[in-house]
């Protein structure tokens, strides 16, 4: 009997572990103090090949890897963008378009995507790209978000429970969560920190426990999602106002480092981006190449009819790097759709 009970505990523990997606502690921060609108994020993952991609206007996209009964979302890019594409997929977890609208995917374990209905479907690899291609502002993206449903498909051998954060040049922001199959939108100029679970509203409640936000608990130092949210909010609150664009970018890199993961953490911050929504510049550095590089949108031709181009995230280049981009075609590798664990 004791052996059976022990085996039952082992099996139960294994099922719980299988049902829980791996932790990927990414963080996104948004700075709107002063004359410069700047945001930053980390991508924290065990490993991934990433490319920085220039996407011109006029690209025709059709969401792929859906079931036959799904009606795919189709669109033509009205705006050019710079994105970070992972796993050689078209579209990626991160980017900013020529009007200063940015979008980022972060893991949220509580995500449950919607059931099939009559709306067109987009796989979550294109979720951010759709907004960058078709919207100038957060308000436009928020209006479009309920018009389609997001579908989980395997990317990089996994399915991903995700939520999205949007920022624009005016200082507006929104978080899009799918909870219990329903789209929840938190649209406010006060949205300036996003991490992983719990969902955004619960993070705000947790924040009230800490010094400076109404509570008595000291600033946490661990790498948990709630602690990164609190640290990000704390350092945003005390961040000085930048008086030059260079200072604004430097402050953003300093700020995002307070929530980054070290190389010895098991799931390190593989890359960091800083988005200058005001000057339309896109900065990046990686674990393997910590030199800060950037794309100045004023140096990029986003004209319709041009091809996508890319440079490797770890490339040994420096400064403004648009001249190093080379023609790029994402590898489309259709894979069998399987449901997200726990869905």
Secondary structure by P-SEA (a helix, b strand, c coil): caaaaaaaaaaaaaaaaaacccccbbbbbbbccccbbbbbccccccbbbbbbcccccbbbbbbcccccccbbbbbcccccbbbbbcccccccccccccccbbbbbbbbccbbbbcccccbbbcccaaaaaaaaccccaaaaaaacccbbbbbcccccccccbbbbbbccccccbbbbbcccbbbbbcccccccccccccaaaaaaaaaacccccccccccccccaaaaaaaaaaaaaaccccccaaaaaaaaaaaaaaacccccccccccbbbbbccccbbbbbcccccccbbbbccccccccccbbbbbbbccccccccccccccccccccccccccccccc
